Amino acid sequence: MTRPSRMEIEVRRMLETRPAPIPAGLSLRAAARGARLLRRRRVVRGSGWLLLVALVLVFTVWMAVAQPWDMPPAKTTPPVDDW
């Protein structure tokens, strides 16, 4: 029979010892933190969508008012030859 390796001895020693005690209320604090993170993520996502909709609305109104596809009016008047 071969001797167990040092790593195996360490693992066996860790498995034989008692686990560290868990602080009271840890699960409640973890659940509260998770709820806070979800709420924050939901607010950020909602704000992003609201910003996107506002930008699309502003862009649409600008396109309707400015009509950038039209040619700008001429800066000079054509010469008058009737005189």
N, C-alpha and C positions, 0 to 999 in steps of 0.2 A: 504494500500500500504506500502511495506517495504522500509526502507531507503536504498539507494545505498551504496555499500561497498566502503571502502577507495580506493581500487584498481580500481574500476569502475569509481570513481570520477577522479582519476589520468589519466586514459585512455581517458576519455571524455575531460579533460583539454588539454592533449597532441594533441588530434585530432582537437580541436578548434583553437589552435595556428597556426601561419604561419610556414611552414617548413623553415629550415635554407637555406640561399641562397647557390647555388652551384657555386664554383669558375669558372671563365671563362676559357675555354680550358681544362677542366677536362677530357672530353671525348676524346680529341685529345691525351692528355698525357696517358690516360689509353689504348688507341688503340696502341700507340707507344710502351708502356711497354709490352703489349701482343704480339706485333710483335717481340720484342726483345727476349722475353721468348720462343716463338715458334722457332725463328732462332737458339737460343742457344740449345734448345732441339734437333733440327734437326742436328746440328753440332755434338753434343755429341753422338747421335744415330749413325750417319754416321761414326764417329771415332771408335765407338765400333765395328761396323760391319767390318771396315777396319782392325782393330786389330785382330778380330777373323779370318778373311780370311788370314791375314799374318801368324798367329800362325798355322793354318791348313796347309798352304803351307810349312812353315819351318818344321813342324812335318813330312809331306809327304816326303820332300827332305831328311831329316835325316833318315827316315825309308828306303828309297831307297839306300842311301849311306852306312849306318852302318849295315844294315841287322841284327838287334838285335836277330832275331829268330835263326840264325846260331850258331853253337857251336864255342867257341873261340879256336884258335889253341893251341895245347899242349905246355906247357912251357918246358918240358923235352923231350929229344929224346929217342926213345926206345933203349934198350940195343942191342949191336951188338954181335952176337954169332958166327960169321964166322971166327974169329981169331983163 
